[in-house]
Structures are given as structure tokens and as C-alpha cells.
Amino acid sequence: MKTVLITGCSSGIGLDAARHMRGRGWRVIATCRKPEDIEARRAEGFDTLPLELGCDDSVAHCAEAALALGRIDALVNNAAFAIPGAAEDLPRGALRAIFEANLFGTHDLTRRLIPHFRAHGGRVVNISSVLGLIGIPWRGAYVATKFALEGLTDVLRVEMADTGVKFILIEPGPIGTRIRQNSIPHFETWIDWRASPRAEQYRRTLLGRLYEPAAKKDRFELPPAAVSARIAQALESPRPRPRYYVTTPTHVSGIGRRLLSTRALDWFARRS
């Protein structure tokens, strides 16, 4: 039985992926940040570990504890959060906080498992976003972390091509998760929207999307199961693709990248 460590399994994509991969015969180590979510996953029969990506010690303890459970065949870096708000309203601390979790902690966990993967073979699947391909208003902090994750994963894929470790990106678009609701505490912590020159724009646009239940799904929205299906492909395909696109927006946004960027990067990197 193969083993996969999946981060961010409290809800949404991570939880669905954990259940999906277990259904396909994988042993799943599910990580969560909150104790109550750890208990909920444990009650489902998952191996569980606490993980706070913004904390160095938590990342180190998670990696050590995971490796103590035996061979790990794959890592799915899914955990992330968003801080909605206009880019001009993002204080330095907000960017520091979101990068600590969405990029620095993710990379730290990956690095700690790479020696194990070098010895035994393994795959690292990084969950990106359509916002790692294009930038849209009010999402600057999240966009910045996902653009960075895209670039770092591309480099790791090329650098690790001479090893048994494969790096793969999953590109979700609009997916029915709680990321919007979960972003409210971060918005309230970091964004002083009332003092912003865009206060009226916040009232007309962002506040409604954050605080009012959506009357209908976003256009092109798919359930988390659509992402889980791509994760399974990335983990089980004999020759995984560099990227797997999910939903119409990511397919459209990824056309140029499929035809040019990935191949151009690989070509250039091998000749540098």
C-alpha cells in the first residue's frame, strides 16, 4: 500500500482528496491545523498529524512524525489561505503571514521530505490555482503566493529531473470550498477597508462576496472531487504531466503555458 501525506485536510479540496485517495487504496496521512479537525479526521480512521505551516517548529515536527510512520510515496501540498483586499491596502505583515503559510512553510515541508524521496522515489503535487496563472482584483496576496509557487515548482521539477522525485502542479479554477468564508478572519485582521481610498468599491463588491451567502455557484464552478480526480492522475500515472488543469478558466489560461512556458523553461534550464 502506498502512502501520501496531504496538507490542509480540514475541509474542501484536502478533505475530499484524502477520502478519494483512501478509496483508491492509498494510506493517507491527513494534516490539519485545528485540534478539532484532527479529531474529526482521526474519527474517520485517517492517520493524522497537526501542521501549522506558518510555524517552523510545527513543520519540522510534522515531517519527523510522518517519516516515523514509515515510507511515504507522495506529498500533496494543498493547505493555503487567502487575504482578500486591494493590493494597495495590504500591509507588510499581511504578505509576510500569507507567504509563511502558502509558500515558505510548504517549501520547508517539501525540503524535509526530499531526502526520503531521493532514496525511495516519490512525487510532490502542489495545488496551485487559476490565480497562479492570471491576476485578478482583490486577490493580490493570494495571487502573489500562487505565482511564486508556480515558479518554484517549475524550477524544482527541472532540477530534480535527474532523480526519482517528480514535481507536479494542479491548477484548480473556481471550486466549491470554504476558502472565501475562511478568509474573513484574515481580511478583518489585516485590511482596514474603511480607511482605504477604495472604501466605496469594497462596499459595492468585495464585502458582499465575503459576507453574503452566494445566491448561486460561480460560473464554471466544480466540486472538490474534480480536483481529487486530477490529484489521483498525478499520483498514479506512470508519466505524470507537469500540470493538470481543472475547470474551464484554467484550461483557457493554461493554453499559452502548455504550448510555450513549460517547454521553454525546461529547454532553457537544461542548457544553462
BAFI-3210 file (N, C-alpha, C; in Angstrom, 3 decimals, decimal comma, padded with zeros to 6 digits):
// residues 272
n [1|2|3|4|5|6|7|8|9|10|11|12|13|14|15|16|17|18|19|20|21|22|23|24|25|26|27|28|29|30|31|32|33|34|35|36|37|38|39|40|41|42|43|44|45|46|47|48|49|50|51|52|53|54|55|56|57|58|59|60|61|62|63|64|65|66|67|68|69|70|71|72|73|74|75|76|77|78|79|80|81|82|83|84|85|86|87|88|89|90|91|92|93|94|95|96|97|98|99|100|101|102|103|104|105|106|107|108|109|110|111|112|113|114|115|116|117|118|119|120|121|122|123|124|125|126|127|128|129|130|131|132|133|134|135|136|137|138|139|140|141|142|143|144|145|146|147|148|149|150|151|152|153|154|155|156|157|158|159|160|161|162|163|164|165|166|167|168|169|170|171|172|173|174|175|176|177|178|179|180|181|182|183|184|185|186|187|188|189|190|191|192|193|194|195|196|197|198|199|200|201|202|203|204|205|206|207|208|209|210|211|212|213|214|215|216|217|218|219|220|221|222|223|224|225|226|227|228|229|230|231|232|233|234|235|236|237|238|239|240|241|242|243|244|245|246|247|248|249|250|251|252|253|254|255|256|257|258|259|260|261|262|263|264|265|266|267|268|269|270|271|272]
n.u [000,840|000,615|001,659|000,439|001,011|-001,069|-001,719|-003,731|-006,389|-008,830|-011,191|-012,914|-010,837|-008,612|-009,741|-011,542|-009,730|-008,230|-010,132|-010,755|-008,316|-007,823|-009,953|-009,022|-007,171|-004,902|-002,787|-003,454|-002,004|-003,286|-003,156|-004,003|-004,774|-006,253|-007,102|-009,689|-010,324|-008,343|-009,157|-011,612|-010,798|-009,327|-011,346|-012,532|-010,799|-008,355|-004,752|-003,339|-001,860|-000,835|-000,436|000,900|001,599|002,801|004,535|007,755|008,649|006,411|006,232|008,651|008,258|006,039|007,047|009,018|007,457|005,804|007,605|008,399|006,327|006,743|007,462|006,949|005,269|004,348|003,680|001,167|000,756|-001,504|-002,631|-003,537|-004,264|-006,323|-006,094|-008,277|-008,512|-007,657|-004,590|-003,066|-003,789|-002,650|-000,800|002,657|002,915|000,738|001,370|003,672|002,621|000,908|002,647|004,326|002,754|001,569|003,714|006,457|006,318|005,222|007,285|009,320|008,374|008,363|011,127|012,101|011,188|012,301|014,931|014,131|012,441|014,313|015,771|013,902|012,224|009,536|006,689|005,769|003,029|001,799|-000,744|-001,966|-003,522|-005,987|-005,378|-002,699|-001,964|-003,166|-003,743|-006,201|-008,399|-008,514|-007,393|-004,700|-002,714|-003,013|-002,714|-000,027|001,331|000,667|001,639|004,335|004,598|004,122|006,408|008,519|007,930|008,205|010,982|011,996|011,037|012,569|015,195|015,177|014,967|016,874|016,635|014,633|012,405|009,389|007,815|004,746|002,114|-001,178|-003,909|-006,464|-009,592|-012,456|-013,699|-015,952|-015,528|-014,698|-013,032|-013,483|-015,170|-013,442|-011,495|-012,340|-011,645|-008,915|-009,041|-010,365|-008,434|-006,236|-006,937|-007,769|-010,335|-012,178|-010,650|-009,530|-008,840|-010,444|-012,798|-015,547|-015,678|-015,092|-017,465|-019,317|-018,542|-016,540|-017,274|-019,868|-019,462|-017,921|-019,398|-022,090|-024,221|-023,732|-025,929|-025,960|-023,864|-020,456|-019,608|-018,662|-017,940|-016,788|-017,080|-015,015|-014,280|-013,537|-010,968|-009,718|-009,764|-007,858|-005,619|-005,318|-004,629|-002,167|-000,686|-000,722|-000,252|001,993|003,704|003,588|002,051|003,495|001,638|-001,768|-004,866|-007,869|-011,254|-012,870|-011,768|-009,028|-008,104|-008,329|-006,677|-004,314|-003,484|-001,494|000,672|000,915|001,724|003,991|005,407|006,171|007,658|009,559|010,863|011,960|013,664|015,422|016,490|017,880|019,994|021,413]
n.v [-001,190|002,162|005,357|008,606|011,914|014,486|017,901|020,306|019,222|019,783|020,572|021,033|020,859|019,412|017,615|016,182|015,057|013,433|011,510|010,499|009,410|007,483|005,825|004,785|003,006|003,977|004,664|007,304|010,109|012,583|016,046|018,719|021,984|022,807|021,458|020,272|019,546|017,701|015,683|015,027|013,945|011,808|010,322|009,392|007,483|008,092|008,350|010,957|014,227|017,165|020,381|023,476|025,630|028,114|028,033|027,268|025,203|023,531|022,586|021,173|019,203|017,884|016,765|015,049|013,325|012,204|010,778|008,924|007,179|005,440|004,452|007,061|007,855|009,994|013,526|015,853|019,126|021,075|022,869|026,216|029,754|032,723|036,306|038,583|041,741|045,051|045,508|047,747|048,141|046,190|045,474|045,094|043,040|041,392|040,272|038,937|037,030|035,461|034,480|032,974|030,751|029,839|029,567|029,561|027,765|025,565|024,976|024,409|022,075|020,371|020,276|018,947|016,405|015,634|014,282|011,700|011,020|011,053|008,806|006,735|007,228|009,302|011,580|014,987|016,906|019,962|022,121|024,559|027,288|028,900|031,462|031,406|031,648|033,843|037,251|038,778|041,463|042,359|040,087|040,077|039,258|036,461|035,734|036,482|034,587|032,214|032,581|032,596|029,992|028,522|029,186|028,262|025,525|024,786|025,152|023,306|020,941|020,779|020,823|018,487|016,506|014,591|012,788|010,469|011,891|013,483|016,499|018,119|020,207|021,133|022,764|024,273|025,916|027,868|026,389|024,611|025,374|026,279|028,461|031,176|031,938|031,194|033,068|035,386|036,024|036,656|038,807|040,649|040,951|042,126|044,072|047,374|048,460|050,555|052,835|052,989|054,383|053,139|052,511|052,719|051,046|048,609|048,326|048,046|045,751|043,664|043,207|042,171|039,727|038,435|038,352|037,785|035,069|033,174|033,450|031,748|029,302|030,084|030,987|028,336|026,791|023,909|020,852|019,846|017,230|017,167|018,152|016,251|014,046|014,784|014,925|012,231|011,261|012,552|011,319|008,618|008,132|006,651|008,345|011,299|014,466|017,801|019,711|019,760|020,734|022,128|022,820|025,175|027,915|027,530|025,811|027,466|029,633|028,303|027,588|029,007|028,552|025,770|025,419|026,934|028,026|025,967|024,113|025,852|026,750|024,340|023,680|025,886|025,752|023,330|023,938|025,817]
n.w [000,000|-000,928|000,423|001,110|002,064|002,917|003,024|004,812|005,404|006,560|005,342|002,179|-000,718|000,290|002,185|000,583|-001,218|000,492|001,284|-001,229|-002,204|-000,257|-000,839|-003,184|-002,394|-001,146|001,649|003,763|005,208|006,982|007,421|009,621|010,875|013,145|016,356|016,655|014,057|013,531|015,291|014,106|011,641|012,572|013,716|011,442|010,718|009,626|009,534|011,348|011,603|013,324|011,808|011,346|009,015|009,085|011,172|012,112|013,846|013,967|011,332|011,161|013,151|012,098|009,696|010,735|012,326|010,405|008,793|010,649|010,627|008,603|005,170|002,836|-000,062|-001,522|-001,514|-001,036|-001,376|-000,227|001,638|002,281|002,498|002,040|001,724|001,208|-000,514|-001,664|-003,408|-002,709|-000,128|001,404|004,170|005,144|007,033|006,464|003,969|004,722|006,502|004,859|002,939|004,568|005,184|002,710|000,957|002,108|004,335|003,033|001,212|003,023|004,316|002,097|001,428|003,656|003,234|000,855|000,928|001,745|-000,394|-002,452|-001,828|-002,016|-004,141|-005,280|-005,269|-005,561|-005,263|-005,977|-005,088|-006,960|-008,527|-010,606|-010,158|-009,991|-012,507|-013,705|-012,728|-010,680|-009,608|-006,084|-005,075|-004,595|-002,637|-002,394|-005,086|-005,467|-003,863|-005,171|-007,780|-007,119|-006,100|-008,416|-009,998|-008,362|-008,229|-010,917|-011,245|-009,372|-010,518|-012,859|-011,813|-010,312|-012,138|-012,673|-010,689|-008,758|-008,082|-008,653|-009,627|-009,614|-010,757|-009,819|-011,215|-010,075|-010,813|-010,233|-007,424|-005,363|-002,298|001,141|001,097|000,716|002,894|004,941|004,660|005,821|008,619|008,230|006,479|008,154|010,091|008,788|006,819|006,611|005,558|005,695|005,924|003,494|000,232|-001,520|-000,304|-000,962|-003,175|-001,956|-000,472|-002,536|-003,878|-002,814|-000,071|-000,130|-001,456|000,415|002,848|002,372|001,714|-001,210|-003,935|-006,041|-007,661|-008,556|-011,907|-013,980|-011,814|-010,061|-008,111|-005,243|-005,839|-008,499|-008,492|-006,916|-008,613|-010,503|-008,866|-008,249|-010,796|-011,117|-009,115|-009,768|-012,467|-014,807|-016,174|-015,204|-015,999|-016,241|-015,410|-014,365|-015,415|-014,090|-014,445|-016,670|-016,771|-016,023|-017,984|-020,237|-019,486|-019,299|-021,846|-023,332|-021,599|-021,675|-024,299|-024,539|-022,114|-020,168|-021,700|-022,775|-020,483|-019,493|-021,653|-021,674|-019,070|-019,058|-020,631|-019,368]
ca.u [000,000|001,361|001,275|000,508|000,789|-001,861|-001,884|-004,971|-007,482|-009,983|-012,386|-012,628|-010,023|-007,782|-010,570|-012,038|-008,601|-007,887|-011,124|-010,667|-007,122|-008,030|-010,841|-008,238|-006,244|-003,729|-002,767|-003,419|-001,689|-004,002|-002,773|-004,925|-004,233|-007,023|-007,270|-010,988|-010,278|-007,520|-010,012|-012,608|-010,147|-008,971|-012,591|-012,788|-009,848|-007,115|-003,582|-003,414|-000,784|-001,069|000,511|000,725|002,657|003,481|005,394|008,900|008,676|005,308|006,611|009,707|007,678|005,165|007,875|009,659|006,439|005,335|008,630|008,425|005,239|007,158|007,734|005,985|005,447|003,946|003,252|000,249|000,757|-002,786|-003,020|-003,286|-005,379|-006,376|-006,369|-008,871|-008,288|-006,892|-003,150|-002,511|-004,181|-002,003|000,400|003,771|002,645|-000,208|002,108|004,569|001,825|000,379|003,775|004,820|001,945|001,315|004,942|007,642|006,057|005,055|008,615|010,073|007,911|008,833|012,568|012,357|010,848|013,052|015,920|013,400|012,004|015,512|016,187|012,871|011,322|008,365|006,074|005,275|001,951|001,488|-002,031|-001,876|-004,810|-006,056|-004,735|-001,271|-001,783|-003,595|-004,056|-007,469|-008,507|-008,885|-006,776|-003,266|-001,859|-003,113|-002,099|001,432|001,854|000,491|002,627|005,620|004,571|004,276|007,799|009,364|007,668|008,839|012,425|012,238|010,805|013,726|016,384|015,070|014,712|017,868|016,362|013,349|011,379|008,625|007,061|003,563|001,186|-002,598|-004,409|-007,914|-010,238|-013,477|-014,070|-016,866|-014,910|-014,945|-011,891|-013,964|-015,574|-012,261|-010,632|-012,905|-010,808|-007,669|-009,453|-010,659|-007,187|-005,205|-007,382|-008,533|-011,017|-012,880|-009,688|-008,984|-009,437|-011,372|-013,835|-016,831|-015,567|-015,254|-018,885|-020,081|-018,096|-015,912|-017,963|-020,988|-018,959|-017,388|-020,304|-023,433|-024,232|-023,885|-027,239|-025,720|-022,455|-019,677|-019,583|-017,673|-017,549|-016,867|-016,875|-013,649|-014,000|-012,864|-009,540|-009,244|-009,537|-006,573|-004,572|-005,118|-003,863|-000,790|-000,009|-000,739|000,171|003,400|004,444|002,701|002,278|003,948|000,474|-003,117|-005,809|-009,208|-012,245|-012,678|-010,823|-007,621|-007,778|-008,138|-005,492|-003,116|-003,147|-000,172|001,685|001,116|002,393|005,261|006,191|006,775|008,697|010,627|011,623|012,754|014,718|016,408|017,151|018,821|021,137|022,041]
ca.v [000,000|003,408|006,347|010,006|012,942|015,575|019,007|021,068|018,255|020,110|020,704|021,377|020,029|018,487|016,565|015,334|014,297|012,390|010,445|009,914|008,581|006,300|004,954|004,165|002,057|004,609|005,075|008,763|010,864|013,846|017,087|019,824|022,989|022,907|020,175|019,654|018,917|016,498|014,668|014,601|013,054|010,577|009,565|008,751|006,403|008,538|008,763|012,411|014,988|018,615|021,140|024,922|025,917|029,351|027,806|026,422|024,000|022,655|021,930|020,208|018,086|017,136|015,960|013,994|012,359|011,492|009,813|007,864|006,243|004,522|005,010|007,979|007,817|011,242|014,668|016,775|020,409|021,700|023,880|027,613|030,636|033,951|037,584|039,467|043,167|045,737|045,353|048,926|048,103|045,057|045,825|044,151|041,880|040,506|039,500|038,031|035,929|034,567|033,783|031,977|029,537|029,361|029,275|029,201|026,532|024,497|024,613|023,809|020,690|019,632|020,060|017,966|015,077|015,327|013,205|010,428|010,746|010,730|007,429|005,739|007,673|009,967|012,655|016,148|017,544|021,266|022,632|025,972|027,944|029,761|032,699|031,265|031,848|035,208|038,047|039,488|042,419|041,972|038,802|040,272|038,481|035,051|035,641|036,552|033,317|031,142|032,803|032,145|028,529|028,042|029,296|027,380|024,137|024,589|025,003|022,025|019,858|020,699|020,467|017,127|015,580|013,510|011,958|009,782|012,740|014,214|017,648|018,285|021,258|021,027|024,121|024,436|027,210|028,001|025,116|024,834|025,143|027,334|029,385|032,551|032,140|031,067|034,243|036,543|036,458|037,263|040,127|041,519|041,196|042,861|045,097|048,497|048,896|051,825|053,914|052,866|055,233|052,288|052,062|052,550|049,838|047,476|048,191|047,627|044,483|042,608|042,889|041,289|038,387|037,811|038,211|037,366|033,754|033,249|033,010|030,653|028,971|030,859|030,436|027,269|026,149|022,457|020,395|019,404|015,925|017,373|018,297|014,952|013,180|015,180|014,514|010,793|011,106|012,991|010,370|007,241|007,999|006,274|009,516|012,429|015,735|018,882|020,430|019,257|021,842|021,792|023,849|025,898|029,035|027,145|025,289|028,607|030,391|027,478|027,236|029,536|027,898|024,412|025,443|027,646|028,306|024,792|023,584|026,839|026,713|023,108|023,800|026,872|025,304|022,239|024,466|026,877]
ca.w [000,000|-000,986|001,421|000,705|003,077|002,330|003,959|004,722|005,243|007,409|004,509|000,792|-001,597|001,057|002,764|-000,491|-001,751|001,465|001,162|-002,573|-002,331|000,577|-001,601|-004,251|-001,808|-000,563|003,053|003,777|006,419|006,815|008,365|009,857|011,784|014,382|017,067|016,395|012,736|013,721|015,903|013,128|010,667|013,284|013,881|010,147|010,533|008,997|010,292|011,361|012,222|013,336|010,988|011,158|008,058|009,428|012,350|011,775|014,679|013,572|010,076|011,471|013,897|011,192|008,801|011,526|012,734|009,208|008,396|011,660|010,343|007,547|003,855|002,224|-001,514|-002,164|-000,711|-001,709|-000,682|-000,514|002,624|001,929|002,821|001,260|002,378|000,196|-000,323|-002,701|-003,187|-002,050|001,279|002,063|004,928|005,057|007,875|005,785|002,971|005,433|007,054|003,828|002,323|005,522|005,075|001,346|000,210|002,887|005,070|002,038|000,710|004,132|004,456|000,920|001,565|004,706|002,728|-000,366|001,091|001,764|-001,765|-003,239|-001,518|-002,315|-005,201|-004,721|-006,043|-004,842|-006,010|-005,402|-005,525|-007,289|-008,725|-011,784|-009,742|-010,217|-013,940|-014,014|-011,561|-010,732|-008,497|-004,733|-004,722|-004,781|-001,742|-002,785|-006,413|-005,331|-003,353|-006,150|-008,833|-006,582|-006,035|-009,792|-010,423|-007,556|-008,628|-012,228|-011,053|-008,698|-011,470|-013,750|-011,038|-009,790|-013,244|-012,659|-009,514|-008,860|-007,482|-009,663|-009,136|-010,463|-010,355|-010,116|-011,428|-009,952|-011,022|-009,197|-006,793|-004,249|-000,991|002,125|001,145|000,857|004,290|005,807|004,504|006,526|009,758|007,744|005,972|009,287|010,817|008,062|005,870|007,160|004,334|005,910|005,717|002,148|-000,812|-002,265|000,627|-001,650|-004,001|-001,038|-000,154|-003,717|-004,477|-002,014|001,182|-000,426|-001,775|001,624|003,986|001,998|001,057|-002,664|-004,415|-006,970|-007,827|-009,515|-013,253|-014,213|-010,554|-009,945|-006,736|-004,936|-006,452|-009,779|-008,193|-006,424|-009,770|-011,084|-007,933|-008,453|-012,033|-010,874|-008,240|-010,252|-013,862|-014,944|-016,635|-014,899|-016,690|-015,350|-014,915|-014,632|-015,338|-013,623|-014,770|-017,938|-016,704|-016,006|-019,310|-021,132|-019,053|-019,430|-023,225|-023,658|-020,775|-022,184|-025,596|-024,525|-020,913|-019,545|-022,584|-022,889|-019,228|-019,465|-022,673|-021,225|-017,839|-019,345|-021,361|-018,543]
c.u [000,879|000,786|001,440|000,218|000,090|-002,043|-003,234|-006,200|-008,691|-011,275|-011,945|-011,794|-009,236|-008,573|-011,079|-010,918|-008,205|-008,851|-011,015|-009,474|-007,208|-008,940|-010,136|-007,150|-004,980|-003,893|-002,575|-003,042|-002,264|-003,535|-003,856|-004,273|-004,932|-007,196|-008,606|-011,049|-009,411|-008,376|-011,055|-012,006|-009,757|-010,207|-012,989|-011,803|-008,565|-005,976|-003,547|-002,197|-001,164|-000,021|000,051|001,875|003,415|004,434|006,510|008,886|007,578|005,636|007,655|009,137|006,783|005,980|008,502|008,653|005,927|006,339|008,736|007,333|005,594|007,344|006,578|006,286|005,126|003,542|002,328|000,179|-000,498|-003,091|-002,605|-004,471|-005,270|-006,586|-006,961|-008,571|-007,517|-005,405|-002,559|-002,841|-003,513|-000,777|001,460|003,497|001,694|000,503|003,055|003,799|001,376|001,510|004,352|004,061|001,924|002,573|006,074|007,444|005,896|006,409|009,449|009,667|008,427|010,315|012,878|012,032|011,662|014,127|015,279|012,958|013,187|015,897|015,187|012,041|010,107|007,862|005,614|004,256|001,594|000,181|-001,910|-003,289|-004,801|-005,396|-003,226|-000,924|-002,152|-003,879|-005,386|-007,576|-008,957|-008,228|-005,253|-002,377|-001,840|-002,453|-000,579|002,002|001,745|001,397|003,998|005,688|004,739|005,749|008,709|009,170|008,287|010,339|012,748|012,041|012,015|014,967|016,365|014,844|015,691|017,724|015,056|012,190|010,710|007,828|005,959|002,689|-000,239|-003,139|-005,928|-008,349|-011,250|-013,948|-014,937|-016,263|-015,276|-013,833|-012,345|-014,367|-014,374|-011,338|-011,120|-012,060|-009,510|-007,945|-009,659|-009,406|-006,306|-005,686|-008,254|-009,295|-011,730|-011,961|-009,107|-009,610|-010,436|-012,531|-015,169|-016,814|-015,675|-016,739|-019,666|-019,746|-017,668|-016,717|-019,146|-020,542|-018,455|-018,481|-021,713|-023,379|-024,482|-025,245|-027,103|-024,224|-021,776|-019,737|-018,420|-017,270|-017,773|-016,674|-015,432|-013,292|-013,292|-011,363|-008,958|-008,943|-008,202|-005,410|-004,271|-004,322|-002,400|-000,008|000,166|-000,297|001,644|004,277|003,579|003,069|002,859|002,785|-000,800|-004,093|-007,190|-010,096|-011,855|-011,693|-009,362|-007,200|-007,482|-006,867|-004,205|-002,703|-001,754|000,933|001,966|001,957|003,794|006,012|006,897|007,903|009,863|011,495|012,518|013,934|015,821|017,202|018,186|020,075|021,863|023,185]
c.v [001,246|004,414|007,748|010,882|014,111|016,661|019,694|020,206|018,554|020,170|020,838|020,361|018,997|017,330|015,627|014,472|013,167|011,211|009,724|008,970|007,358|005,306|004,240|003,244|002,647|004,752|006,586|009,263|012,257|014,855|018,145|020,786|022,973|021,529|019,497|018,990|017,661|015,374|014,147|013,650|011,734|009,699|008,862|007,624|006,792|008,594|010,286|013,020|016,461|019,324|022,587|025,384|027,205|029,226|026,838|025,108|023,023|021,898|020,852|018,985|017,235|016,228|014,786|012,903|011,554|010,422|008,665|006,826|005,244|005,236|005,903|008,027|009,135|012,273|015,519|018,042|021,181|022,886|025,283|028,441|031,907|035,153|038,506|040,925|043,758|045,662|046,543|048,968|046,968|045,529|044,735|042,887|040,897|039,649|038,512|036,809|034,951|033,829|032,724|030,663|028,993|028,995|028,777|027,902|025,340|024,028|023,933|022,345|019,832|019,297|018,973|016,540|014,680|014,258|011,817|010,051|010,416|009,268|006,399|006,049|008,345|011,068|013,753|016,828|018,836|021,786|024,138|026,520|028,603|031,104|032,558|031,462|033,262|035,937|038,754|040,402|041,769|040,673|038,879|039,400|037,009|034,824|035,606|035,226|032,219|031,336|032,310|030,627|027,916|028,049|028,353|025,921|023,841|024,345|023,669|020,862|019,669|020,234|019,010|016,087|014,417|012,629|011,212|010,594|013,573|015,325|017,998|019,390|020,877|022,452|024,167|025,831|027,401|026,641|025,426|024,448|026,307|028,386|030,828|032,833|032,105|032,276|035,442|036,952|037,127|038,657|041,085|041,847|042,219|044,050|046,146|049,144|050,234|053,026|053,913|053,879|054,451|051,797|051,831|051,325|048,581|047,246|047,615|046,223|043,445|042,228|041,954|039,866|037,668|037,442|037,734|036,012|033,898|032,703|031,836|030,401|029,966|030,192|029,458|026,528|024,640|022,059|019,975|018,067|016,065|017,527|016,968|014,000|013,499|014,815|013,030|010,533|011,454|011,986|008,997|007,071|007,595|007,444|010,753|013,677|016,765|019,609|019,695|020,402|021,340|023,015|024,615|027,062|028,626|026,517|026,435|029,366|029,614|027,156|027,723|028,862|026,492|024,429|026,039|027,545|027,082|024,253|024,549|026,839|025,490|023,191|024,714|026,356|024,229|022,743|025,572|026,311]
c.w [000,000|000,004|000,861|001,914|002,400|003,375|003,739|004,538|006,126|006,611|003,050|000,047|-000,804|001,633|001,685|-001,068|-000,816|001,343|-000,186|-002,683|-001,429|-000,138|-002,740|-003,701|-001,215|000,954|003,060|005,162|006,215|007,860|008,441|010,845|013,136|015,030|016,764|015,021|012,752|014,285|014,922|012,103|011,322|013,468|012,586|009,870|009,839|010,006|010,219|012,036|012,239|012,483|010,887|010,281|008,358|010,598|011,988|012,553|014,282|012,298|010,345|012,184|013,002|010,280|009,544|011,898|011,541|008,792|009,396|011,425|009,242|006,215|003,399|000,734|-002,197|-001,129|-001,564|-000,861|-001,069|000,394|002,173|002,410|001,999|002,170|001,317|000,517|-001,481|-002,378|-002,440|-000,557|002,052|002,840|004,811|005,861|007,228|004,762|003,636|005,938|005,978|003,120|003,263|005,359|003,656|000,578|001,098|003,659|004,157|001,521|001,793|004,317|003,303|001,055|002,583|004,260|001,493|-000,152|001,114|000,356|-002,675|-003,050|-002,024|-003,559|-004,582|-005,628|-005,101|-005,741|-005,290|-005,971|-005,718|-007,473|-010,096|-011,460|-009,636|-011,685|-014,374|-012,713|-011,734|-009,517|-007,200|-004,265|-004,716|-003,918|-002,141|-004,147|-006,297|-004,848|-004,393|-007,363|-008,368|-006,517|-007,419|-010,213|-009,672|-007,956|-009,981|-012,079|-010,393|-009,664|-012,386|-012,997|-010,591|-010,887|-013,266|-011,425|-009,746|-008,316|-008,570|-008,993|-010,126|-009,885|-010,731|-010,165|-011,301|-010,398|-009,918|-008,693|-005,573|-002,917|-000,057|002,137|001,313|002,300|005,223|005,721|005,308|007,731|009,320|007,183|007,130|010,100|010,112|007,230|006,570|006,000|004,496|005,681|004,310|001,190|-001,673|-001,390|-000,069|-002,556|-003,143|-000,751|-001,328|-004,183|-003,438|-000,781|000,953|-000,713|-000,533|002,623|003,630|001,308|-000,440|-003,079|-005,375|-007,057|-008,751|-010,881|-013,385|-012,934|-010,603|-008,487|-006,502|-005,577|-007,790|-009,586|-007,725|-007,572|-010,428|-010,175|-008,101|-009,728|-011,805|-010,042|-008,869|-011,701|-013,936|-015,372|-016,405|-015,698|-015,711|-014,679|-015,292|-014,386|-014,940|-013,858|-016,038|-017,814|-016,702|-017,332|-020,274|-020,780|-019,283|-020,845|-023,588|-022,873|-021,267|-023,446|-025,517|-023,207|-020,343|-020,397|-022,700|-021,635|-019,174|-020,429|-022,201|-020,034|-018,129|-020,060|-020,592|-017,712]
res [m|k|t|v|l|i|t|g|c|s|s|g|i|g|l|d|a|a|r|h|m|r|g|r|g|w|r|v|i|a|t|c|r|k|p|e|d|i|e|a|r|r|a|e|g|f|d|t|l|p|l|e|l|g|c|d|d|s|v|a|h|c|a|e|a|a|l|a|l|g|r|i|d|a|l|v|n|n|a|a|f|a|i|p|g|a|a|e|d|l|p|r|g|a|l|r|a|i|f|e|a|n|l|f|g|t|h|d|l|t|r|r|l|i|p|h|f|r|a|h|g|g|r|v|v|n|i|s|s|v|l|g|l|i|g|i|p|w|r|g|a|y|v|a|t|k|f|a|l|e|g|l|t|d|v|l|r|v|e|m|a|d|t|g|v|k|f|i|l|i|e|p|g|p|i|g|t|r|i|r|q|n|s|i|p|h|f|e|t|w|i|d|w|r|a|s|p|r|a|e|q|y|r|r|t|l|l|g|r|l|y|e|p|a|a|k|k|d|r|f|e|l|p|p|a|a|v|s|a|r|i|a|q|a|l|e|s|p|r|p|r|p|r|y|y|v|t|t|p|t|h|v|s|g|i|g|r|r|l|l|s|t|r|a|l|d|w|f|a|r|r|s]
***
